[in-house]
Protein backbone atom coordinates (compact mmCIF):
# COMPACT_ATOMS: atom_id res chain seq x y z
CA UNK A 1 0.00 0.00 0.00
CA UNK A 2 1.47 3.35 -1.03
CA UNK A 3 0.33 6.57 0.60
CA UNK A 4 1.19 10.19 0.02
CA UNK A 5 4.02 11.17 2.32
CA UNK A 6 3.04 13.36 5.27
CA UNK A 7 5.38 15.94 6.77
CA UNK A 8 4.90 14.57 10.29
CA UNK A 9 5.90 11.00 9.40
CA UNK A 10 9.70 11.22 9.21
CA UNK A 11 10.13 13.21 12.48
CA UNK A 12 7.69 10.82 14.15
CA UNK A 13 9.66 7.76 13.07
CA UNK A 14 12.99 9.37 13.96
CA UNK A 15 11.77 9.77 17.54
CA UNK A 16 10.01 6.41 17.87
CA UNK A 17 11.86 4.16 20.31
CA UNK A 18 9.28 1.67 21.57
CA UNK A 19 7.49 0.16 18.58
CA UNK A 20 9.83 0.72 15.63
CA UNK A 21 12.52 -1.93 15.28
CA UNK A 22 14.97 -3.24 12.68
CA UNK A 23 15.82 -6.46 14.50
CA UNK A 24 13.89 -9.40 15.87
CA UNK A 25 13.22 -8.76 19.58
CA UNK A 26 14.22 -11.39 22.12
CA UNK A 27 11.08 -13.23 23.22
CA UNK A 28 9.98 -16.64 24.43
CA UNK A 29 6.61 -16.23 22.71
CA UNK A 30 5.75 -17.66 19.28
CA UNK A 31 6.53 -15.04 16.62
CA UNK A 32 4.03 -14.22 13.87
CA UNK A 33 5.10 -11.98 11.00
CA UNK A 34 2.83 -10.07 8.61
CA UNK A 35 4.64 -9.02 5.44
CA UNK A 36 3.10 -5.95 3.81
CA UNK A 37 0.89 -5.04 6.76
CA UNK A 38 -0.47 -1.79 5.28
CA UNK A 39 -1.71 0.48 8.07
CA UNK A 40 -1.65 -2.33 10.61
CA UNK A 41 -5.36 -3.04 11.12
CA UNK A 42 -4.94 -6.82 11.15
CA UNK A 43 -1.75 -7.05 13.15
CA UNK A 44 -2.69 -4.52 15.84
CA UNK A 45 -6.06 -6.16 16.45
CA UNK A 46 -4.41 -9.60 16.44
CA UNK A 47 -1.91 -8.45 19.04
CA UNK A 48 -4.83 -7.25 21.19
CA UNK A 49 -6.63 -10.56 20.86
CA UNK A 50 -3.57 -12.77 21.33
CA UNK A 51 -1.12 -11.51 23.98
CA UNK A 52 0.39 -15.01 24.05
CA UNK A 53 1.93 -14.35 20.61
CA UNK A 54 4.59 -11.81 19.59
CA UNK A 55 3.55 -9.94 16.43
CA UNK A 56 5.77 -8.26 13.86
CA UNK A 57 4.40 -6.01 11.13
CA UNK A 58 6.68 -5.44 8.17
CA UNK A 59 6.00 -2.68 5.67
CA UNK A 60 8.11 -0.55 3.30
CA UNK A 61 5.85 2.52 3.26
CA UNK A 62 6.78 5.09 5.93
CA UNK A 63 3.30 6.55 6.33
CA UNK A 64 1.73 3.12 6.80
CA UNK A 65 4.38 2.25 9.37
CA UNK A 66 3.78 5.47 11.30
CA UNK A 67 0.01 4.95 11.36
CA UNK A 68 0.39 1.36 12.53
CA UNK A 69 2.70 2.46 15.33
CA UNK A 70 0.14 5.03 16.47
CA UNK A 71 -2.51 2.30 16.66
CA UNK A 72 -0.21 0.03 18.67
CA UNK A 73 0.63 2.89 21.02
CA UNK A 74 -3.01 3.88 21.46
CA UNK A 75 -3.72 0.31 22.58
CA UNK A 76 -0.62 0.19 24.82
CA UNK A 77 0.41 -3.13 23.31
CA UNK A 78 3.49 -4.91 24.61
CA UNK A 79 3.63 -7.83 22.19
CA UNK A 80 4.20 -6.09 18.87
CA UNK A 81 6.87 -4.25 16.90
CA UNK A 82 6.71 -2.60 13.49
CA UNK A 83 9.51 -2.77 10.94
CA UNK A 84 10.18 -0.34 8.10
CA UNK A 85 11.74 -3.00 5.89
CA UNK A 86 11.42 -4.18 2.31
CA UNK A 87 10.59 -7.87 1.94
CA UNK A 88 13.66 -8.23 -0.28
CA UNK A 89 15.75 -7.83 2.87
CA UNK A 90 14.11 -10.48 5.05
CA UNK A 91 17.28 -12.55 5.42
CA UNK A 92 19.17 -9.49 6.66
CA UNK A 93 16.63 -8.92 9.43
CA UNK A 94 15.49 -12.34 10.64
CA UNK A 95 17.72 -15.19 11.78
CA UNK A 96 17.20 -18.59 10.20
CA UNK A 97 14.32 -20.59 11.71
CA UNK A 98 13.09 -17.71 13.87
CA UNK A 99 9.46 -17.22 12.75
CA UNK A 100 6.48 -19.43 13.61
CA UNK A 101 4.00 -18.05 11.07
CA UNK A 102 3.97 -15.67 8.11
CA UNK A 103 0.92 -13.78 6.86
CA UNK A 104 0.61 -12.41 3.31
CA UNK A 105 -2.54 -10.30 3.09
CA UNK A 106 -3.70 -8.73 -0.15
CA UNK A 107 -0.25 -8.21 -1.59
CA UNK A 108 0.18 -6.29 -4.82
CA UNK A 109 -0.84 -8.79 -7.56
CA UNK A 110 1.55 -7.30 -10.14
CA UNK A 111 -0.73 -8.44 -13.01
CA UNK A 112 1.70 -7.80 -15.88
CA UNK A 113 3.72 -10.92 -16.66
CA UNK A 114 6.93 -8.92 -16.78
CA UNK A 115 6.36 -7.97 -13.13
CA UNK A 116 5.45 -11.41 -11.73
CA UNK A 117 8.87 -11.74 -10.08
CA UNK A 118 7.82 -8.89 -7.77
CA UNK A 119 4.92 -10.87 -6.32
CA UNK A 120 5.39 -11.78 -2.66
CA UNK A 121 4.39 -15.34 -3.50
CA UNK A 122 6.97 -15.74 -6.27
CA UNK A 123 9.52 -18.53 -5.86
CA UNK A 124 12.39 -16.24 -4.83
CA UNK A 125 10.32 -14.96 -1.90
CA UNK A 126 9.07 -18.41 -0.98
CA UNK A 127 12.68 -19.53 -0.68
CA UNK A 128 13.32 -16.71 1.81
CA UNK A 129 10.22 -17.56 3.82
CA UNK A 130 11.36 -21.18 4.04
CA UNK A 131 14.67 -19.98 5.48
CA UNK A 132 13.23 -17.87 8.29
CA UNK A 133 10.31 -20.13 9.24
CA UNK A 134 10.79 -22.74 11.95
CA UNK A 135 10.54 -26.41 11.02
CA UNK A 136 6.88 -26.48 12.07
CA UNK A 137 6.18 -23.02 10.68
CA UNK A 138 3.29 -22.14 8.40
CA UNK A 139 2.17 -19.42 6.01
CA UNK A 140 -1.28 -17.89 5.54
CA UNK A 141 -2.08 -16.21 2.23
CA UNK A 142 -5.14 -14.15 1.24
CA UNK A 143 -6.00 -12.15 -1.85
CA UNK A 144 -9.02 -10.83 -3.74
CA UNK A 145 -7.33 -11.41 -7.11
CA UNK A 146 -8.31 -14.71 -8.77
CA UNK A 147 -5.47 -14.86 -11.29
CA UNK A 148 -2.89 -13.95 -8.66
CA UNK A 149 -4.26 -16.67 -6.41
CA UNK A 150 -4.18 -19.39 -9.06
CA UNK A 151 -0.67 -18.41 -10.14
CA UNK A 152 0.43 -18.46 -6.52
CA UNK A 153 -0.87 -21.99 -6.09
CA UNK A 154 1.54 -22.97 -8.83
CA UNK A 155 4.43 -21.14 -7.18
CA UNK A 156 3.75 -22.88 -3.87
CA UNK A 157 3.40 -26.21 -5.65
CA UNK A 158 7.00 -25.94 -6.79
CA UNK A 159 8.31 -24.87 -3.38
CA UNK A 160 9.15 -26.37 0.01
CA UNK A 161 5.59 -25.67 1.19
CA UNK A 162 2.72 -28.13 1.44
CA UNK A 163 -0.92 -27.05 1.09
CA UNK A 164 -2.88 -27.52 4.33
CA UNK A 165 -6.12 -25.67 3.63
CA UNK A 166 -7.72 -23.79 0.74
CA UNK A 167 -10.91 -21.71 0.49
CA UNK A 168 -12.01 -19.68 -2.53
CA UNK A 169 -14.71 -17.83 -0.58
CA UNK A 170 -13.09 -17.23 2.80
CA UNK A 171 -14.94 -15.34 5.51
CA UNK A 172 -12.79 -14.23 8.45
CA UNK A 173 -15.91 -13.35 10.44
CA UNK A 174 -16.68 -17.04 10.93
CA UNK A 175 -13.50 -17.36 12.99
CA UNK A 176 -13.56 -14.03 14.79
CA UNK A 177 -10.41 -13.12 12.89
CA UNK A 178 -9.39 -9.47 12.42
CA UNK A 179 -9.59 -8.11 8.90
CA UNK A 180 -7.39 -5.73 6.96
CA UNK A 181 -8.93 -2.54 5.59
CA UNK A 182 -8.72 -4.07 2.12
CA UNK A 183 -10.55 -7.21 3.19
CA UNK A 184 -13.38 -5.24 4.78
CA UNK A 185 -13.81 -3.23 1.59
CA UNK A 186 -13.79 -6.29 -0.66
CA UNK A 187 -16.30 -8.15 1.49
CA UNK A 188 -18.65 -5.17 1.51
CA UNK A 189 -18.51 -5.26 -2.30
CA UNK A 190 -19.24 -8.98 -2.35
CA UNK A 191 -15.80 -9.80 -3.73
CA UNK A 192 -14.67 -13.36 -2.94
CA UNK A 193 -11.61 -13.70 -0.73
CA UNK A 194 -9.17 -16.43 -1.72
CA UNK A 195 -7.37 -18.15 1.15
CA UNK A 196 -4.64 -20.76 1.40
CA UNK A 197 -2.59 -22.06 4.31
CA UNK A 198 0.74 -23.80 3.82
CA UNK A 199 3.25 -25.56 6.01
CA UNK A 200 6.89 -26.36 5.41
CA UNK A 201 7.33 -29.90 4.12
Buried (B, 14 or more C-beta within 10 A) or exposed (E): BEBEEEEEBEEBBEEBEEBBBEEBEEEEBBBBBBBBBBBBBBBBBBBBEBEEBBBBBBBBBBBBBBBBBBBBEEEEBEBBBBBBBEBEBBEEBBEEBBBBBBBBBBBBBBEEEEEBEBBBBBBEBBEBBBBBBBEEBBBBBBBBBEEBBEBBBEBBEEBBBEEEEBEEEBBBEEEEBBBBBBBEEBBEEEBBBBBBBBBBE
